[in-house]
């Protein structure tokens, strides 16, 4: 027994002398910061509600660029429902994260998320969708979102401009809006479009709305078909929604009823989901998109959170970003400008 202990001690001593490792470092996590062993490595989370969507994939991509620049760890997690979101916060804490950026699947989860984060001593930065408290008011949590109503108004102005350019008649034209009023930022976008159309002179009674159950192409397709069935007399259509998917689903529904690029003007909002329409040989009813860049939403939110954790510099309470119109003829230049090429 003494002989075995002697040889074991000799083996450990040889390891220390030959590699320079210390007994306390044996078995250390491979993602530890070897360059500064005395300093705890900063780790941050980035939680998104729909990781399969291009917008959130790009947010993650830009967030990772930020992490690579500053040398901190980034943990990316998809959290499509409240249970997964709250569970992910525990996972982040277990991995040593000091804070996280989050786009919540339900804005009403704000109080629960903040309580969970406080229990772990974590800082929180919301992106895209803003937390709502039990009183129905927005919570005081650092936030970055788009200027939703103004972007919606931008879409409305552009729709009416193309309506005039084509010489369409109001009595032959309808505006199809696919809505999702459960989400404040979604409602602000479509409300803004309606406001701009009416202010420009389009008849309010010829704006027809269809509520979608899901904010994807199938959800929009179903909502649009209901409206189109109710109004077979309309010969030409504007199309608008909260995102690119809403317009794409509507355009597909219109195509199924014989409408083409000649009698459809669809303008989306997003970070590039609809751009594949511009790559088709023949134009479709998807006329343009108001592009919003995930560059700031991914990179800048992560950078602000990092500096908050590292240096104690608290982020601005509310930051809003704008959109840029992109068309079939110039979308590649717009992509490059927004860092999406």
C-alpha positions as a printed Julia matrix, in Angstrom:
341×3 Matrix{Float64}:
   0.0    0.0     0.0
   2.85   2.4     0.89
   4.54   1.57   -2.42
   1.38   2.49   -4.39
   1.02   5.81   -2.54
   4.67   6.6    -3.22
   4.34   6.06   -6.96
   1.04   8.07   -7.09
   2.67  11.02   -5.36
   5.65  10.77   -7.71
   3.31  10.83  -10.76
   1.47  13.97   -9.56
   4.77  15.72   -8.8
   6.07  14.87  -12.27
   2.93  16.43  -13.84
   3.42  19.65  -11.91
   7.1   19.92  -12.75
   6.72  19.09  -16.46
   3.63  21.15  -17.33
   3.62  23.94  -14.81
   0.02  23.12  -13.8
  -1.12  23.43  -10.24
  -3.3   20.86   -8.48
  -6.2   23.35   -8.28
  -6.25  23.7   -12.1
  -6.68  20.0   -12.87
 -10.05  19.43  -14.53
 -10.73  23.15  -15.18
 -13.43  24.01  -17.75
 -11.97  24.23  -21.29
 -13.57  27.65  -21.91
 -11.81  29.3   -18.99
  -9.71  32.37  -19.76
  -6.18  31.02  -19.71
  -4.7   34.46  -20.42
  -5.8   35.82  -17.04
  -6.31  32.91  -14.62
  -6.67  35.2   -11.63
  -9.56  37.13  -13.22
 -13.03  35.62  -13.55
 -14.02  35.33  -17.21
 -17.12  37.34  -18.1
 -19.92  35.28  -19.58
 -23.16  36.68  -20.99
 -26.29  35.1   -22.39
 -28.34  36.02  -25.45
 -31.86  34.56  -25.4
 -34.23  34.8   -28.37
 -37.81  33.65  -28.78
 -37.64  32.31  -32.37
 -34.11  31.05  -33.12
 -35.21  29.65  -36.49
 -35.93  33.16  -37.85
 -33.26  34.99  -39.84
 -33.59  38.13  -37.71
 -32.61  36.33  -34.51
 -29.89  34.31  -36.23
 -28.35  37.58  -37.35
 -28.68  39.06  -33.85
 -26.74  36.07  -32.55
 -24.14  36.46  -35.29
 -23.47  40.1   -34.44
 -23.54  39.37  -30.7
 -20.85  36.74  -31.27
 -18.75  39.28  -33.17
 -18.92  41.5   -30.1
 -17.94  38.62  -27.82
 -15.02  37.76  -30.09
 -13.8   41.36  -30.07
 -13.85  41.75  -26.28
 -12.96  38.18  -25.4
 -15.92  37.24  -23.21
 -18.02  34.09  -23.34
 -21.41  34.19  -25.06
 -24.12  31.6   -24.41
 -26.89  31.6   -27.03
 -30.2   29.94  -26.16
 -33.55  29.69  -27.98
 -36.45  30.27  -25.58
 -39.77  29.95  -27.46
 -41.97  29.88  -24.34
 -42.0   31.08  -20.76
 -40.98  27.79  -19.2
 -37.9   27.51  -21.42
 -37.0   31.14  -20.79
 -37.07  30.84  -17.0
 -35.22  27.52  -17.16
 -32.57  29.08  -19.43
 -31.85  31.77  -16.82
 -31.03  29.04  -14.29
 -28.77  27.38  -16.87
 -26.97  30.66  -17.54
 -26.43  31.16  -13.81
 -25.04  27.63  -13.48
 -22.59  28.43  -16.3
 -21.43  31.57  -14.53
 -23.15  34.19  -16.68
 -23.37  37.63  -15.09
 -26.16  38.92  -17.33
 -28.13  38.37  -20.51
 -29.82  40.06  -23.45
 -33.33  38.73  -24.03
 -36.13  38.93  -26.59
 -38.98  37.48  -24.58
 -41.62  35.17  -26.08
 -44.22  36.97  -23.94
 -43.79  40.56  -22.73
 -45.89  39.76  -19.64
 -43.1   37.51  -18.38
 -41.14  40.61  -17.39
 -41.76  40.46  -13.62
 -40.95  36.74  -13.46
 -37.8   37.14  -15.56
 -36.53  40.06  -13.48
 -37.23  38.23  -10.21
 -35.33  35.2   -11.47
 -32.43  37.34  -12.69
 -32.21  39.21   -9.38
 -32.09  35.92   -7.48
 -28.93  35.08   -9.42
 -27.48  38.61   -9.32
 -27.69  38.94  -13.11
 -28.12  42.07  -15.22
 -30.81  42.15  -17.93
 -31.05  44.02  -21.24
 -34.22  43.57  -23.34
 -34.15  43.7   -27.13
 -36.95  43.95  -29.73
 -39.83  43.33  -27.28
 -40.15  45.35  -24.08
 -41.19  43.87  -20.71
 -44.64  44.8   -19.42
 -45.33  44.85  -15.69
 -48.34  43.61  -13.76
 -49.83  47.12  -14.06
 -49.73  46.93  -17.86
 -46.99  49.55  -18.11
 -43.54  49.08  -19.62
 -40.96  48.08  -17.04
 -37.83  50.09  -16.31
 -35.28  47.75  -17.86
 -32.62  48.83  -20.41
 -34.13  48.24  -23.85
 -33.34  48.5   -27.54
 -36.17  48.3   -30.07
 -37.17  49.68  -33.42
 -39.15  52.88  -33.9
 -42.13  50.67  -34.65
 -44.84  53.22  -35.42
 -42.57  55.39  -37.56
 -41.38  52.37  -39.53
 -45.02  51.43  -40.07
 -45.74  54.96  -41.27
 -42.78  54.71  -43.63
 -44.36  51.59  -45.16
 -47.71  53.36  -45.5
 -46.2   56.35  -47.27
 -44.33  54.1   -49.68
 -47.45  52.04  -50.44
 -49.42  55.17  -51.28
 -46.58  56.58  -53.39
 -46.52  53.43  -55.55
 -50.33  53.46  -55.69
 -50.15  56.93  -57.24
 -47.28  55.95  -59.56
 -49.34  53.11  -60.99
 -52.42  55.27  -61.46
 -54.7   52.9   -59.56
 -58.24  53.92  -58.68
 -59.32  53.91  -55.03
 -62.65  52.21  -55.8
 -60.82  49.24  -57.34
 -58.15  48.95  -54.64
 -58.07  47.46  -51.17
 -55.39  47.49  -48.48
 -54.83  44.11  -46.83
 -53.26  44.32  -43.39
 -52.23  41.17  -41.55
 -52.09  42.08  -37.86
 -50.88  40.63  -34.57
 -52.19  43.0   -31.91
 -51.09  40.85  -28.97
 -47.6   42.32  -29.35
 -47.17  46.07  -28.82
 -44.41  46.51  -31.39
 -46.45  44.58  -33.97
 -49.55  46.68  -33.36
 -47.53  49.9   -33.55
 -46.16  48.93  -36.98
 -49.52  48.13  -38.57
 -51.25  51.06  -36.84
 -48.54  53.34  -38.23
 -49.12  52.04  -41.76
 -52.86  52.63  -41.48
 -52.3   56.16  -40.16
 -49.98  57.06  -43.04
 -52.31  55.64  -45.69
 -55.28  57.59  -44.36
 -53.24  60.79  -43.97
 -52.09  60.43  -47.59
 -55.7   60.25  -48.75
 -56.54  56.55  -48.99
 -60.05  55.66  -47.83
 -60.08  54.13  -44.33
 -63.08  51.98  -45.17
 -61.06  50.23  -47.88
 -58.43  48.99  -45.4
 -59.25  45.39  -44.46
 -57.52  43.67  -41.54
 -56.96  40.0   -40.83
 -55.56  38.82  -37.48
 -52.93  36.09  -37.72
 -52.52  33.43  -35.03
 -48.79  33.02  -35.65
 -46.33  35.61  -36.96
 -44.96  33.42  -39.75
 -45.79  32.77  -43.42
 -48.44  30.07  -42.77
 -50.16  32.28  -40.17
 -50.27  35.2   -42.59
 -51.44  32.99  -45.45
 -54.46  31.84  -43.42
 -55.32  35.36  -42.21
 -55.04  36.83  -45.72
 -57.25  34.14  -47.26
 -60.07  35.01  -44.88
 -59.93  38.68  -45.93
 -59.72  37.81  -49.62
 -62.74  35.54  -49.36
 -64.7   38.37  -47.75
 -63.78  40.88  -50.48
 -63.78  39.21  -53.9
 -64.72  42.53  -55.54
 -61.28  44.09  -54.97
 -59.21  44.17  -58.16
 -55.88  45.43  -56.78
 -54.26  45.13  -53.37
 -51.82  46.88  -51.07
 -50.32  44.42  -48.58
 -48.73  45.25  -45.23
 -47.99  43.51  -41.94
 -45.71  43.57  -38.91
 -42.9   41.72  -40.72
 -41.7   40.23  -44.0
 -43.36  36.91  -43.21
 -46.77  38.56  -42.93
 -46.44  40.1   -46.39
 -44.97  36.96  -47.96
 -47.83  34.82  -46.66
 -50.33  37.34  -48.01
 -48.63  37.48  -51.4
 -48.77  33.68  -51.62
 -52.49  33.79  -50.81
 -53.04  36.43  -53.5
 -51.09  34.42  -56.06
 -53.35  31.47  -55.34
 -56.26  33.65  -56.44
 -54.64  34.9   -59.63
 -53.11  38.18  -58.4
 -49.63  39.01  -59.7
 -47.0   41.73  -59.4
 -49.11  43.87  -61.75
 -51.98  44.17  -59.26
 -50.24  43.68  -55.89
 -48.01  46.05  -53.9
 -46.59  44.3   -50.85
 -44.1   46.0   -48.55
 -42.61  44.05  -45.66
 -40.57  44.9   -42.57
 -37.54  42.86  -41.59
 -33.9   41.92  -41.92
 -33.96  39.99  -45.17
 -36.46  37.12  -45.11
 -38.23  38.51  -48.16
 -35.13  39.29  -50.2
 -35.28  35.9   -51.91
 -38.3   37.29  -53.78
 -36.0   39.81  -55.47
 -33.76  36.99  -56.68
 -36.55  35.38  -58.7
 -36.46  35.85  -62.46
 -39.89  37.47  -62.52
 -41.09  40.11  -60.02
 -43.75  39.07  -57.51
 -46.23  41.06  -55.47
 -43.52  41.54  -52.86
 -42.53  45.03  -54.0
 -40.21  46.29  -51.25
 -39.18  45.9   -47.62
 -38.36  48.35  -44.88
 -35.13  46.77  -43.66
 -34.27  46.95  -39.99
 -30.73  46.02  -39.09
 -30.01  43.39  -36.43
 -26.45  44.74  -36.28
 -27.18  47.19  -33.48
 -29.73  44.88  -31.87
 -27.17  42.08  -31.66
 -23.79  43.79  -31.37
 -24.61  47.0   -29.55
 -26.91  45.47  -26.93
 -24.26  42.87  -26.12
 -21.55  45.52  -25.97
 -23.61  47.71  -23.65
 -24.35  44.76  -21.38
 -20.66  43.78  -21.32
 -19.58  47.27  -20.28
 -22.35  47.32  -17.66
 -21.06  44.07  -16.16
 -17.35  44.86  -16.51
 -17.19  48.59  -15.81
 -20.51  49.37  -14.12
 -21.59  51.68  -16.97
 -25.38  51.42  -17.06
 -26.91  51.35  -20.58
 -29.37  53.97  -21.86
 -32.9   53.26  -20.68
 -34.46  53.19  -24.16
 -32.78  53.09  -27.58
 -34.71  53.05  -30.88
 -33.46  52.13  -34.35
 -34.84  53.13  -37.76
 -35.45  51.35  -41.08
 -34.26  51.69  -44.69
 -36.39  50.91  -47.74
 -35.0   48.27  -50.1
 -36.26  47.33  -53.58
 -35.54  44.74  -56.21
 -33.0   47.03  -57.91
 -30.98  48.13  -54.85
 -31.43  45.57  -52.07
 -27.84  44.34  -52.28
 -26.51  47.85  -51.67
 -28.87  48.24  -48.7
 -27.77  44.87  -47.3
 -24.15  45.99  -47.47
 -24.95  49.29  -45.77
 -26.66  47.46  -42.9
 -23.95  44.83  -42.51
 -26.14  42.02  -43.89
 -24.36  41.16  -47.14
